[in-house]
Amino acid sequence: MTHAQELNGYLAKGLGRAHVVLEKGADASQCKALVAACLRDDAMPLEGSRAGYLLELVRLVGASGDLASALADPFADGPSGDDLEQRFELVGLLARDGVPGMREVLYRGQVQLIDRWLAEPVEWVSTVAARHLIALDGIRGAVFVFGQLGRAALAGASFFSDQELIDAALDSLGDEQAGAILEARANDPGVDAYLLATEAPFVRIENPLRPAGWSERPWTDAQATIERSVRGTDSLGAFASHWGEKASEEDLALAAQALVDLPKDDLELLRAYLSVFRKRPFPLDPALLIALLDDPRRFVSTYATNALEQISHPAVRAVALRMAAHGPHRQCALGLLARNWNPGDELIAEDLLRAAEGQRKAIVHTLGYGLRAVIDVQPPTPELVPALRLAYELEPCSSCRTDFVAALLRLSALPDDLRAECRWDANEQTRQLVSSEA
């Protein structure tokens, strides 16, 4: 493995080890790999932006100019939406560092973003470039941004969630400058359209299929609501977990019996009824859920697995052990073992993680999710340290890795070398954990 390939592995996971390696000196191939990593978003869903983490590394090796050249056209090579978001986040940060040309890329890019949206409207309009322009150029940036977003507003775009852009502009401006926005509004239809769109009160329209308060009603009412909703929409029924989370034990037992009695060819209701038990244990014999683990229909196996993860029962443990030994669901075994844990299962966790090395990110992430469930339910013991160390190395999600770092710290088992690199991890919470322990 080359130095660049090794670095790529660290960058893909957001490990602070990338900083430790690069601060010793970076060769040309490593600098090239780092700049390439900046152009793609390797973060897992809900992990948050890694732009700040990447830019620290770029500054460390003195590659800001190389990155600026690579970002001169953020749309080059047809990036995905997530890649484009990261690119504009980095352009904005470079512009705020004073890197030549990046401010112009932001202005040009904001126009291109709206042009793209107008050519193919979607529900969401990116505002990354907009936020940086307001921070950079105050009133000038705000008027330009509002005018551009207004082009989308005039074409029907919704901006209910973008009040923070206006707040960011007004909070940083004096009364005289804020008045300039009002003047621009009078002269620019785009500015006026955007401000109108954000000022429009958000009126929640009552959903006739799921009326207000339905999730607090008894099962007989909730059952009818669930059926109306899944029959009348393309919903998978995951919303039913909100009812299950609050239901009384008596109502939950009625829902469980309804699942037992339901014809299993009724896919719409089957998924919805399974979802009821996403956060509460199924109170009847888990044999029904176990039988659904190999169901090939969309999401049935996933929802059955989610329900089984809530159950402490010898039959669930037996299934988890079979999963861990072989088969297509090995990555789900730890989630089922969490509430069915026995001393010695630490070796199972370690074996599963070792076998997952080199597998797809989703498989490793599912295993990591299961190990997080284990340490949530079972106080971590020294015997779990090897599995926690493996999970730290393999986990593709920096947010999830924080839990493994926290568990190792609780066990006084985080080695000095890992503690040092955690100070540069992509996840801010991990950095704070080790800083507070210093």
Order of alpha helices (4+ residues) and beta strands (2+ residues): alpha-alpha-alpha-alpha-alpha-alpha-alpha-alpha-alpha-alpha-alpha-alpha-alpha-alpha-alpha-alpha-alpha-alpha-alpha-alpha-alpha-alpha-alpha-alpha-alpha
